């Protein structure tokens, strides 16, 4: 469907809204025209959201795929590991942001003025759940790509003579010790975050069950039961993900030199800034989308009421 520019739609809606009104308000024809314009605006914002979301996911997929395919060399020491750590921290902050938006959105949906139907509400909440799940999977993929502990001799023989054998520090041992330190700290951090997520979901589950006990309307009861089931599923997934934190990946990785690691770090910082801007735009559009959808349903109800009582 070819959409009209948003500015044209806004002007059109204003013209329709400001048309000379009769004593009884807008006519059925005027309201139906407003419905058409509002539907076009909803479709336009939805498409803008889809494009922004696709752009974000494409950028993230490329970033994660790049990082999971490489590892540190003796030359880069822990540069790649630190990039992976920074990326995991960024993804963790994103999860926290999604959690906040999800909680606020659920509160907004309980507002009687937010006129979304059940399917639209469930789809909206499911979107945030899916995004949180993706970010956790990406964090786990990065964690699994970190080197596992290996047994190296701390010293290696370099020669000797009549005075005995000469030894030096084993560079493989030192490199592995540096990497294991990063792996351990990240495993602990991810575990704590998953524990916090489980605790939050537990609290939410108790709140949902408490509120559900006061619901007598069958339609509303089904909505609350679906929310409780969805929350229980998320708790099960988080507990499974805690087990996955302990696993390592068998994917072949390429060691990179320091220069390549530094160049990649600069590129990643630019990508991260772009992603941050895209995320801000996406959430702004999501808020606009809910507002437009609410306005559309309100206008549709006005049309239906006018048709019942012309």
C-alpha positions as CSV (number, residue, x, y, z in Angstrom):
1,X,0.0,0.0,0.0
2,X,1.4,3.4,-0.9
3,X,1.2,5.8,2.1
4,X,0.6,9.5,1.9
5,X,3.3,11.7,3.6
6,X,2.5,12.1,7.3
7,X,2.3,15.9,7.0
8,X,-0.4,15.5,4.3
9,X,-2.4,13.2,6.5
10,X,-2.1,15.6,9.5
11,X,-3.4,18.5,7.4
12,X,-6.2,16.3,6.0
13,X,-7.3,15.2,9.5
14,X,-7.2,18.8,10.7
15,X,-9.4,19.9,7.7
16,X,-11.9,17.1,8.4
17,X,-11.9,17.8,12.1
18,X,-12.4,21.6,11.6
19,X,-15.1,21.3,9.0
20,X,-18.3,23.2,10.0
21,X,-20.1,21.1,12.5
22,X,-23.8,20.6,12.9
23,X,-25.4,21.0,16.2
24,X,-25.1,17.3,16.9
25,X,-21.4,17.1,16.0
26,X,-19.6,15.4,13.0
27,X,-21.7,13.6,10.5
28,X,-21.2,9.8,9.8
29,X,-19.5,10.7,6.6
30,X,-17.0,13.0,8.3
31,X,-16.2,10.4,11.0
32,X,-15.7,7.7,8.4
33,X,-13.3,10.0,6.6
34,X,-11.4,10.5,9.9
35,X,-11.3,6.8,10.3
36,X,-9.7,6.3,6.9
37,X,-7.1,9.0,7.6
38,X,-6.3,7.6,11.0
39,X,-5.9,4.1,9.6
40,X,-3.4,5.5,7.1
41,X,-1.5,7.1,9.9
42,X,-1.4,3.9,11.9
43,X,-0.2,2.0,8.8
44,X,2.5,4.6,8.2
45,X,3.9,4.6,11.8
46,X,3.7,0.7,11.8
47,X,5.9,0.6,8.7
48,X,8.3,3.1,10.1
49,X,8.6,1.0,13.2
50,X,9.2,-2.2,11.1
51,X,11.9,-0.6,9.1
52,X,13.7,0.8,12.2
53,X,13.4,-2.5,14.0
54,X,14.8,-4.4,11.0
55,X,17.7,-2.0,10.8
56,X,18.5,-2.4,14.5
57,X,18.4,-6.2,14.3
58,X,20.6,-6.3,11.1
59,X,23.2,-4.1,12.8
60,X,23.2,-6.2,15.9
61,X,23.3,-9.5,14.1
62,X,26.4,-8.4,12.1
63,X,28.1,-7.1,15.3
64,X,27.5,-10.3,17.3
65,X,28.5,-12.5,14.3
66,X,31.7,-10.6,14.0
67,X,32.6,-10.8,17.6
68,X,31.8,-14.5,18.1
69,X,34.0,-15.4,15.2
70,X,37.2,-13.9,16.6
71,X,39.4,-14.2,19.7
72,X,42.4,-12.6,21.2
73,X,46.0,-13.4,20.2
74,X,49.1,-12.9,22.3
75,X,49.5,-9.6,20.4
76,X,46.0,-8.3,21.2
77,X,46.1,-9.7,24.7
78,X,42.6,-9.0,26.0
79,X,41.4,-6.3,23.5
80,X,38.8,-8.6,21.9
81,X,37.6,-9.9,25.3
82,X,37.1,-6.3,26.5
83,X,35.1,-5.6,23.4
84,X,32.9,-8.6,24.0
85,X,32.5,-7.5,27.7
86,X,31.5,-4.0,26.6
87,X,29.0,-5.3,24.1
88,X,27.5,-7.7,26.8
89,X,27.1,-4.7,29.1
90,X,25.4,-2.7,26.4
91,X,23.0,-5.5,25.7
92,X,22.3,-5.8,29.4
93,X,21.4,-2.1,29.6
94,X,19.1,-2.6,26.7
95,X,17.4,-5.4,28.5
96,X,16.9,-3.1,31.5
97,X,15.4,-0.5,29.2
98,X,13.1,-3.0,27.6
99,X,12.0,-4.2,31.0
100,X,11.2,-0.6,32.1
101,X,9.3,0.1,28.8
102,X,7.4,-3.2,29.1
103,X,6.3,-2.5,32.7
104,X,5.2,1.0,31.8
105,X,3.4,-0.2,28.7
106,X,1.5,-2.8,30.8
107,X,0.4,0.1,33.1
108,X,-0.6,2.1,30.1
109,X,-2.7,-0.8,28.8
110,X,-4.6,-0.9,32.1
111,X,-5.6,2.7,31.5
112,X,-9.2,2.8,30.2
113,X,-8.3,5.5,27.8
114,X,-5.9,3.2,26.0
115,X,-8.4,1.6,23.6
116,X,-6.5,-1.4,22.3
117,X,-8.2,-4.8,21.9
118,X,-6.9,-7.9,23.6
119,X,-5.0,-9.2,20.5
120,X,-3.2,-5.8,20.2
121,X,-2.3,-5.7,23.8
122,X,-0.9,-9.3,23.7
123,X,1.0,-8.5,20.6
124,X,2.6,-5.4,22.1
125,X,3.7,-7.2,25.3
126,X,5.0,-10.1,23.2
127,X,7.1,-7.7,21.2
128,X,9.0,-6.6,24.3
129,X,9.3,-10.2,25.5
130,X,10.8,-11.2,22.2
131,X,13.3,-8.4,22.2
132,X,14.4,-9.2,25.7
133,X,14.8,-12.9,24.7
134,X,16.9,-11.9,21.7
135,X,19.3,-9.8,23.7
136,X,19.8,-12.5,26.3
137,X,20.5,-15.0,23.5
138,X,23.1,-12.6,22.1
139,X,24.7,-12.1,25.5
140,X,24.9,-15.9,25.9
141,X,26.4,-16.3,22.4
142,X,29.1,-13.8,23.3
143,X,29.7,-15.5,26.6
144,X,30.1,-18.9,25.0
145,X,32.6,-17.4,22.5
146,X,35.0,-16.5,25.3
147,X,37.9,-18.9,25.7
148,X,37.6,-21.8,28.1
149,X,40.1,-22.6,30.7
150,X,43.1,-24.7,29.5
151,X,45.8,-26.4,31.4
152,X,49.2,-24.9,30.6
153,X,52.5,-25.3,32.3
154,X,53.3,-22.0,34.1
155,X,56.9,-22.2,33.1
156,X,58.6,-23.8,30.0
157,X,62.1,-25.0,29.7
158,X,64.3,-22.9,27.4
159,X,67.6,-24.8,27.7
160,X,70.2,-25.5,30.3
161,X,73.8,-26.4,31.0
162,X,76.0,-27.7,33.7
163,X,74.1,-25.4,36.2
164,X,70.7,-26.9,35.4
165,X,67.7,-26.2,33.3
166,X,66.6,-22.6,32.4
167,X,62.9,-21.7,32.5
168,X,60.8,-18.8,31.4
169,X,57.1,-17.8,32.0
170,X,54.8,-19.6,29.5
171,X,53.1,-17.0,27.4
172,X,50.2,-19.4,26.6
173,X,49.7,-19.7,30.4
174,X,49.7,-16.0,30.9
175,X,47.3,-15.3,28.0
176,X,44.9,-18.0,29.3
177,X,45.0,-16.6,32.8
178,X,44.1,-13.1,31.4
179,X,41.2,-14.6,29.4
180,X,39.9,-16.7,32.2
181,X,39.7,-13.7,34.5
182,X,37.4,-11.9,31.9
183,X,35.3,-15.1,31.5
184,X,34.8,-15.5,35.2
185,X,33.8,-11.9,35.8
186,X,31.3,-12.0,32.9
187,X,29.8,-15.3,34.0
188,X,29.2,-13.8,37.4
189,X,27.7,-10.6,36.0
190,X,25.3,-12.5,33.6
191,X,24.3,-14.9,36.4
192,X,23.4,-12.0,38.6
193,X,21.4,-10.3,35.9
194,X,19.4,-13.5,35.2
195,X,18.8,-13.9,38.9
196,X,17.5,-10.3,39.1
197,X,15.3,-11.0,36.0
198,X,13.9,-14.2,37.7
199,X,13.2,-12.3,40.9
200,X,11.4,-9.5,39.0
201,X,9.3,-12.0,37.1
202,X,8.5,-13.8,40.4
203,X,7.2,-10.6,41.9
204,X,5.2,-9.8,38.7
205,X,3.7,-13.3,38.8
206,X,2.6,-12.9,42.4
207,X,1.1,-9.5,41.5
208,X,-0.7,-10.9,38.5
209,X,-2.2,-13.8,40.5
210,X,-3.3,-11.4,43.3
211,X,-5.1,-9.2,40.7
212,X,-6.5,-12.2,38.9
213,X,-8.2,-13.4,42.0
214,X,-10.4,-10.3,42.0
215,X,-11.5,-10.7,38.4
216,X,-14.9,-12.2,37.7
217,X,-15.5,-11.2,34.1
218,X,-14.7,-14.3,31.9
219,X,-13.1,-12.2,29.1
220,X,-10.9,-10.3,31.5
221,X,-10.1,-13.5,33.3
222,X,-8.8,-15.1,30.1
223,X,-6.5,-12.1,29.5
224,X,-5.0,-12.3,33.0
225,X,-4.6,-16.1,32.8
226,X,-2.7,-15.6,29.5
227,X,-0.5,-13.0,31.1
228,X,0.2,-15.4,34.1
229,X,1.1,-18.3,31.7
230,X,3.4,-16.0,29.7
231,X,5.2,-14.9,32.8
232,X,5.7,-18.5,34.0
233,X,7.1,-19.4,30.6
234,X,9.6,-16.5,30.9
235,X,10.8,-17.7,34.4
236,X,11.4,-21.2,33.0
237,X,13.4,-19.7,30.1
238,X,15.5,-17.6,32.4
239,X,16.4,-20.6,34.6
240,X,17.4,-22.6,31.5
241,X,19.6,-19.7,30.4
242,X,21.4,-19.7,33.8
243,X,22.5,-23.2,32.9
244,X,23.7,-22.1,29.5
245,X,26.0,-19.5,31.0
246,X,28.3,-22.3,32.1
247,X,28.6,-23.7,28.6
248,X,31.3,-22.9,26.1
249,X,31.1,-22.8,22.3
250,X,33.0,-25.1,20.0
251,X,32.8,-22.6,17.1
252,X,36.2,-22.1,15.4
253,X,37.5,-18.6,16.0
254,X,40.2,-16.6,14.4
255,X,42.9,-14.9,16.5
256,X,43.3,-11.2,15.6
257,X,46.4,-9.0,15.9
258,X,46.4,-5.8,18.0
259,X,46.0,-3.4,15.0
260,X,43.0,-5.3,13.7
261,X,41.4,-5.4,17.1
262,X,41.9,-1.6,17.6
263,X,40.3,-0.9,14.2
264,X,37.4,-3.1,15.0
265,X,37.0,-1.4,18.4
266,X,36.6,2.0,16.7
267,X,34.1,0.6,14.2
268,X,32.1,-0.9,17.0
269,X,31.9,2.3,18.9
270,X,30.5,4.1,15.9
271,X,28.0,1.2,15.4
272,X,27.0,1.4,19.1
273,X,26.3,5.2,18.8
274,X,24.1,4.5,15.7
275,X,22.3,1.7,17.5
276,X,21.6,4.0,20.5
277,X,20.0,6.6,18.2
278,X,18.0,4.0,16.4
279,X,16.7,2.6,19.7
280,X,15.5,6.0,20.8
281,X,13.7,6.5,17.5
282,X,12.1,3.1,17.7
283,X,10.7,3.7,21.2
284,X,9.4,7.2,20.2
285,X,7.6,5.6,17.2
286,X,6.2,2.9,19.4
287,X,4.7,5.5,21.7
288,X,3.2,7.3,18.7
289,X,1.9,4.0,17.3
290,X,-0.1,3.3,20.5
291,X,-1.5,6.8,20.5
292,X,-2.5,6.6,16.9
293,X,-4.1,3.2,17.4
294,X,-6.0,4.5,20.4
295,X,-7.3,7.5,18.5
296,X,-8.3,5.2,15.6
297,X,-10.4,2.9,17.8
298,X,-12.0,5.9,19.6
299,X,-13.1,7.3,16.2
300,X,-14.3,3.8,15.1
301,X,-16.5,3.6,18.2
302,X,-17.9,7.1,17.5
303,X,-18.9,5.9,14.0
304,X,-20.5,2.7,15.4
305,X,-22.4,4.7,18.0
306,X,-23.7,7.2,15.3
307,X,-24.8,4.3,13.1
308,X,-26.7,2.7,16.0
309,X,-28.3,6.1,16.9
310,X,-28.4,8.2,13.7
